[in-house]
């Protein structure tokens, strides 16, 4: 394990232990657990705090059904703890502000307080949101973008690209998740399919079935992929082998001229560099191998942009953030990377399309960050039309940009 990975693991354990301790104290103070049982409660919380590590470390030795049950419990527990902390703090803040307002208005009514209220109300909200999050994680949306460019030949009806990202096929829900995603992908009849990382994760199950199912996806202009950070953790060589067996052409610091008007380039995830597995790729050099007269598509898992590459690609496709996956982390992803979900104008004719991804990491839930598959239709430039348009089943919204970019 690298020094960076060790530090991150230690930080996770420290924070997660504190969250579990907060929950256990709230449970005991609520009066729902009698004093003779507090020792057993403490032991239970120690086990659940370590459960993600215990599950991961013993995964290969467990029977398949036990893996699924134990893994599901561990990851749902993680989601519950994090949600409880947030809603507990929100409940206390709301009560403090609300009670101050009531006192100011000289209203005698008292908002719920005490150990039981501090535990029961946030826990009820947590359970409701977790149940909703499980449902939302199953609602994979197809989000369509139209991008017009002078680099696309006049007379071409369209060139359809589908971007899959962050399926995290690993411990849980592999067959079900992949089948639902590929049904969406096949339904839109793409010309080209790309995966922008984290297609697989550690402890990959059902490998042979997944390979065979992915091989049946055969768009006319092929399938291309880059690795994500979890594929690096899984083992870069193993992840790339899986991609090749599944019919993808991995782009590891490589560029391919797919058609006369469309070039494709991609790089491995930054963590492969950080872990010393590969040298740092020269993105400027990689992109320079593509025809400047054609539309240049850049695949990069993490939504980071090297300023030197601006103007050297037309569209970067990225994932990684999951759109935060679980509220309130949806706010954090923008603060960390500075990009919103969807199309982002970078300047100099370059844009970035950030995909929420179709899977989950850790808890198999999503809250206000629905899973998605992105469809990008490349069309010839029409100067009196909007340069791009985002479409969904419920609304159509314009996206202002330079039609000559």
N, C-alpha and C positions, 0 to 999 in steps of 0.2 A: 504494500500500500504506500502510495506517495505521501510526502509530508503534507501537501495541500489537502489530499483526501482525508488524512488523519485529523487535520485541524477542523475540516468541515464536519466530520463525524463526531468529533468531540463537542463542537458547538451545538450540533443537533441534539445530542444526548443531554447536554446541559439545559437547553431551552425546553426540550420535551419533558425532562424530569421535573422542571419547575412548573410546567403546565399541569402535569399529572398531580403534583403535590398540591397545587392550588385547588384542583377539583376534589381531591381527597379531603382536604381541610373543609371545603364548603359542604361536602357530604356529611362529615362528622358534626359540624356546627349546626347543620339543619335539624338535627335531632332524629333523623331517620335511622341512624345506626346507634345502637346502644353501646355503652363503654366496653363491656366484655368482648365485643366483636371488633373493636378498633384494631387489634393486632392482626386479625385475619384480613381486615380491610387494607391495612398497610402492606401486608404480603401480596395481596391481589394487585395493588397498584405498582409494586416493584416489578412483578411479572409482566403487567401490561405495558409498563414503561419500556421494558426491554424487549417486548414482543416483536417489533419490526426486525431487530437484530437476530432474535432467536429463530424467527421464521426464515429469514434469509440464510442464516448459517446452517440450518438443518434441512433446507428445502429438498436437496437431492435424496435424503434418507427417508423422507416421508412418503406414504402411499398417496396416490393421486387425489383421492377424495379427501383425505386428511389435509393435504396441502391446500385444497380449495377452501375448506371450512376454516382452518386455522388462519390462512392468509386473509380471508374475508373479514374475520373477526378482528384481526390485528389492524388492518387498514381502516375499517370502519371506526374502530376505537380511536385511531389517530385523528380522523375527521371530527369525531365527537368532542374530543378534548380541545382541539383548536377552535371549533365553533363555540363551545361552552365558554372558553376564556373570553372570546370577543363579545358574546352576547351578555355575559355576566358583567363585564365592564360597562357595556352600553346601558344595561338595565340600571346599574348603580348611578351612572351619570344622568340618565333620564329622570330617575327618582329624585336626585339632588336638585336638578334644575326645576323639575315639575313641582316639587314641594316648596321650593323657594318662591315660585310664581304664585302658588296657592296661598302661601303665607302673606305675600305682598297684597293679594286681593282680599285678604282677610276671610278666606274660605277655611272652614274647620276640618274638611275632609283630609284624612291622612293616606298617603300612598302606601302600598304594602312594604313592610320592612321586617327585618329580623332574619335569622339564619335560614328558616324554612323558605321565606320568600326569595332570599338571595340565591337559593339553590333551585327551587322548583320552577320559577318563572323562566330563568335562562335555559334550564334543561328542557322544558317544554318547547321553547322556541328552537333549540338545537335539534331535537328529534324531528320536528316538523320540517326544518330546512334540510336535514340529512335525507329524509324521505323524498323531498322534492328533488334534491340533488341527484339521487339515484335515478329518478325518472328523467331528469334533464340530460343526464349522460347517455341515455339511449336515443335521444332525439337528434340524430345526425342530419344536419341541414346541408343543402347544396346551395352555395353562394356563387352567383355568376357575375363576372366582370367582362365588359367589352372594352378593349383597348385598340384605338385606331392609331396607325403609324404610317408615315410615308415610306417606311422601309418594307411594308407589306405590299406585294404586287397588286395593282389595280386588276379587278376582275376576279380575284380570289374570293369566293363566298365567305370563307372564314378558315382559320386554323385553330382548332380547339385543343387546349392544354388543360389537363386536370392535375392539380396539386394535392397530393396526400401528405399529411404531416403528423408526426407524434401519435402513432397508433399504440405504441408501447406494448407490443405483443410480448408477453413474458409469463407472469405467474398465473393471471386470472383472465377469464372471458375471451380467450384467444379466438376460437372458431366463430363464436357468435359475433364478436366485434368485427373481425375481418370480413365475414360474409355480408354483414350489413353495409360496411363501407364499400366493398367491391360491387355490391348490387347498385349502389348510388353511382359509382364510377362508370360501370358498364352501361347504365341507363342513359347517360348523356353522350355516349358514343364519341370518346375523345380520339384525336389524331395522335396525341402524345401524352404520356403519363410520367409525372415526376414525383419522387418522394424526397422531402426536404428534411430527413433525419428522424431518428428515434422510431423507425418502423418496428424494431425489436428492442428488447430490454434484457436485463439479466434474468437468469433462470428460465430461458425460453422453453415452453412446453409445446407439444404437438408439432414439432419442427417439420416432419415429413408432410403432414397434412397441409400446413401453411404454405410450404414450398409448392406443392402440387396445385393448390388453389390459386396462388399468385401467378403461376405459369400459364394458367388459363386466361389471364388478362393479356390480350395481345393487340394493342393499338397499332395502327399501320406504321407509325414512325418510331415505335419502340418505347421502352421504359428506361428512365435514367434515375439515379439516386445519389444522394450524398449521405454521409453518416452524421449522426447527432451525438451528443455527449453520452447518452445512455448506451449507445452502440459501442462507444469507446470503452465504457466501464464493462460492458459485456465481454469485450475482447475484440479489438479492431479487425484482426484477421478472421475471426469466426463470423463477425457481422458482415464483412465484405463477402465471404464465401456464401453466406445465406443469400445475400442480394443477387449474386451471380447465379446461384442455383434456381432462384425464383424468377429469373429472366430479366433482371435489371442490369444496366451497365453502370457500374459505380464510377463516379467522377471524383477522383482523388487528386486534386490539383491538375485537372485535365480540361480540355476544351474540344468540342465536337461540332462540326458544321453539319447540322441535321438536314437542312435543305439550303438552297441557294440564298434564301432570305432569312433563315433562322439559324443562329448559332447558340450553343449551349455550353456553359462552363460551370464547374463546381469544385468545392474544396471540402476536405474533412473538417470536422468540428474543431474549434480552438483547443478543447481539452486534450486532443491527440497531440497537439504541440506542447501544451503545458505538462503532459505526462512523459514527454520525451520520446513518443512513439514515431513522430515524423518531424522533419524540419519545417519551419514556418514557411507556408506557401507565399510566393510572390504573386499576389492577385493581379497586379498591373500586367505582369508578363503573361499570366494565364489568359486574361481577357484580350490581350493584344493578338492572340492567335486566331481570334474570330474576325470575320469580315466586318469592317466598319460600316459597310454599305448595308449590311443585314441587321435584323432585329437581334439584339444580344440579350440572352436570358442567363441570369447568374443564380445558381443554387447555393445557398449558404444557410445552415441550420439556425444559427443564432443571429438575431437581427442587429448585427453590428456592421457599420459601413466605414471602410477605409476612405478618407477624403480623397486620396490619390486616384481612386477608381471611379469617381464621379465623372460622368460623361463617357465612360468606357463600357457601360452596360445600359440597356434600356429599362430592364426590370429585374430586380432581385426578389427571389421568392425565399421566404424564411418562415420559421415556426418557433418552436422551443418554449414560448411563454405560456401556451395554453390559454391565452387571454386572462391569466391569473388563476383559472380553473375554479376557484372557490372564493366567493365574496368573503372578506374584503380584499383579498389578494389581487383582484382585478385592477385595483388602484395602484398596486405596487409595480406591476409589470410596466406600466407607462413611466413611472418615476425612474425605474432602473434603466430602461432602454430608450426612452424618449419617443417611441413610436406607438401609434394607435393601431388597433386591429383594422385590416383593410389596406387600401392604397395610401401611401405616404409619398409626397413629392420631395425629392432630395435636392433638386436643382441640377443644372447642366444637362437636362434631358433624362436624368435617371430617376427611377421610382422604386419603391420597395412595397411589396405586398406581404403583409404579416397575417399568417393563418393561425387560427385558434387551435388547430389540430383536431383529430377525430377520436382520440383516446383519452385516457387518464393516467396519471402517475400517482402512486400511493393510493389514497382513498378512491374507490371507483365511483366518484360523484363529481358533478359540476353544478355550480350555483351562479347564475347570471353570466355564464360563459359557455353557451351551447357548442357542442362539437360540430365541426364543419369539414366539408370537402369543397375546395375552390375550383371553379371552372373559369378559365381565361380564354376568351375568344379574341384572337388577333384579327383585325380587319384593316382594309386599306383606309388611308386618311380621307376624311370628308370634312372639309373646312367649315361647313356651316352646321355641323353636328357637334355635340359634346364629345370630348376626347375619350371619356370613359363613362360607363354607366353601371351602377350596382343594382342588381335585380334580385328580388326575393319573391316568395309566393304572396307576400302581403303588401309590398310597396316597391316603387321604383324611384330612385333618387339620383339626381344629376351629380356628376363629379367634375368640377371645373379644372381644366388643365390645358396646356398648350397643345393643340392638335398637330403641330409640326414636331413635337418632341419625340 
